[in-house]
Amino acid sequence: MKKLKSIWDNNRVMFVLGIVILICSILVLSVGFRYFFGNSSSSYGDRLDDISDMPFASEDIDLIKTSFGEHIYEVSVDVKGKIVYIIATFDGAMGLDNAKNAALDVYNKIDTKYRSYYDYNFTITQTTGDGSNDFCLMGAKNVSSDNFVWSNLTPVDVGE
């Protein structure tokens, strides 16, 4: 007992410091674990809690696919979270400005309840077969913005 008392008397500061470090380490690890691994089961967190109130119907996806009109080669629509990705490929007869206007016309045909809830991302490409006038154009619109933001014209390189 005397030995223990002498060890405590000689190293009291070290014991207290060790206990404080142990408590701080446990707190840091628990906060870090909650921050990085939280209890959310969705990769989107709580941003999509109300998405079940506004599902994007398959009829509306079909409307988008059929609204592009002529000179369309292929259209795909993918809804991920609150973003609608529309990929349209035109044939060689469609010009850049006409393709952009066709995309804007399709957007205007979408029901306003969807336009005020989802973000939209258009990817417009053109394939002529010979590669002379091929282009890739991207446009995006956030729910809170009034207009689309379009990328610059990106010519598609043809392998030599």
C-alpha positions in Angstrom: 0.0 0.0 0.0 2.9 2.3 0.8 4.3 1.6 -2.7 1.1 2.5 -4.4 0.8 5.8 -2.4 4.4 6.7 -3.2 3.8 6.0 -7.0 0.6 8.1 -6.8 2.3 11.0 -5.0 5.3 11.0 -7.4 3.2 10.7 -10.6 -0.1 12.4 -9.8 0.1 14.9 -12.6 0.9 12.1 -15.1 -2.1 10.0 -14.0 -4.5 13.0 -14.3 -3.0 14.0 -17.7 -3.4 10.3 -18.9 -7.1 10.3 -17.8 -7.8 13.6 -19.6 -6.1 12.4 -22.8 -8.1 9.1 -22.6 -11.4 11.0 -22.2 -10.5 13.5 -25.0 -9.6 10.6 -27.4 -12.9 8.8 -26.8 -14.8 12.1 -27.5 -12.9 12.8 -30.7 -13.4 9.3 -32.0 -17.1 9.3 -31.2 -17.7 12.7 -32.9 -15.6 11.6 -35.9 -17.4 8.4 -36.2 -20.8 10.2 -36.2 -19.6 12.8 -38.7 -18.2 10.3 -41.2 -20.5 7.4 -40.8 -23.7 9.0 -39.4 -27.0 7.2 -39.2 -28.3 8.2 -42.6 -29.0 5.3 -44.9 -29.3 7.5 -48.1 -26.3 8.9 -50.0 -28.4 12.0 -50.6 -29.0 12.6 -46.9 -32.4 14.3 -46.2 -32.5 16.3 -49.4 -34.8 13.8 -51.0 -37.3 13.3 -48.2 -40.1 14.8 -50.2 -39.3 13.2 -53.6 -42.1 10.6 -53.1 -44.6 13.5 -53.3 -43.3 14.4 -56.8 -42.2 11.3 -58.7 -41.2 11.8 -62.3 -43.8 9.6 -64.2 -42.9 7.3 -67.0 -45.5 9.1 -69.2 -43.6 12.3 -68.7 -40.3 10.6 -69.7 -42.0 9.3 -72.8 -43.2 12.8 -73.6 -39.7 14.1 -73.4 -38.5 11.3 -75.7 -41.1 12.0 -78.3 -41.0 15.8 -78.2 -37.7 16.3 -80.0 -39.4 15.9 -83.4 -37.4 15.2 -86.6 -33.7 14.7 -87.1 -33.4 12.9 -83.8 -31.3 9.8 -83.7 -31.5 8.8 -80.1 -32.9 10.1 -76.8 -32.3 8.9 -73.3 -33.8 10.3 -70.1 -32.4 9.4 -66.7 -33.8 10.7 -63.4 -31.3 10.5 -60.5 -32.4 12.1 -57.3 -33.6 15.6 -58.2 -31.7 15.9 -61.5 -33.1 14.9 -64.9 -30.4 14.0 -67.3 -31.5 14.2 -71.0 -29.1 12.9 -73.6 -30.1 13.6 -77.2 -28.2 12.7 -80.4 -29.2 14.4 -83.6 -28.4 13.4 -87.2 -26.3 15.5 -89.5 -29.1 17.7 -90.7 -29.6 19.5 -87.4 -27.5 22.6 -86.7 -26.1 23.7 -83.3 -28.6 26.5 -82.7 -31.5 24.4 -83.9 -30.5 21.6 -81.6 -30.3 24.0 -78.6 -33.7 25.5 -79.5 -35.2 21.9 -79.8 -33.9 21.2 -76.3 -35.5 24.4 -74.9 -38.8 23.6 -76.6 -38.7 20.1 -75.0 -38.0 21.7 -71.6 -41.0 24.1 -72.1 -43.3 21.1 -72.8 -42.5 19.6 -69.4 -45.1 20.2 -66.8 -44.4 23.2 -64.6 -44.7 21.2 -61.4 -41.6 19.2 -62.5 -39.8 22.3 -63.8 -40.1 23.9 -60.3 -38.9 20.8 -58.5 -36.1 19.1 -60.6 -32.8 20.3 -62.0 -32.2 19.6 -65.7 -29.1 18.6 -67.6 -29.1 18.4 -71.4 -26.3 16.7 -73.3 -26.8 17.3 -77.1 -24.6 15.5 -79.6 -24.6 15.3 -83.4 -23.2 12.5 -85.5 -22.9 12.9 -89.2 -21.0 9.7 -89.9 -18.1 11.4 -91.6 -17.2 13.6 -88.5 -17.3 16.9 -90.4 -19.8 18.8 -88.3 -20.1 16.7 -85.2 -20.6 18.6 -81.9 -21.3 18.0 -78.2 -23.2 20.7 -76.3 -24.2 20.6 -72.6 -26.8 22.7 -70.9 -27.9 22.8 -67.3 -30.6 24.6 -65.4 -31.1 24.7 -61.6 -34.5 25.0 -60.1 -33.6 28.4 -58.7 -32.3 29.9 -62.0 -34.3 31.3 -64.8 -32.2 30.3 -67.8 -30.1 27.4 -69.0 -26.3 27.7 -68.8 -24.8 26.3 -72.0 -21.3 25.1 -72.6 -19.2 26.3 -75.6 -19.4 24.3 -78.8 -17.1 21.3 -78.5 -16.2 19.7 -81.8 -15.9 16.0 -81.7 -12.5 14.8 -82.8 -12.6 12.0 -85.4 -9.8 9.4 -85.1 -7.3 9.5 -87.9 
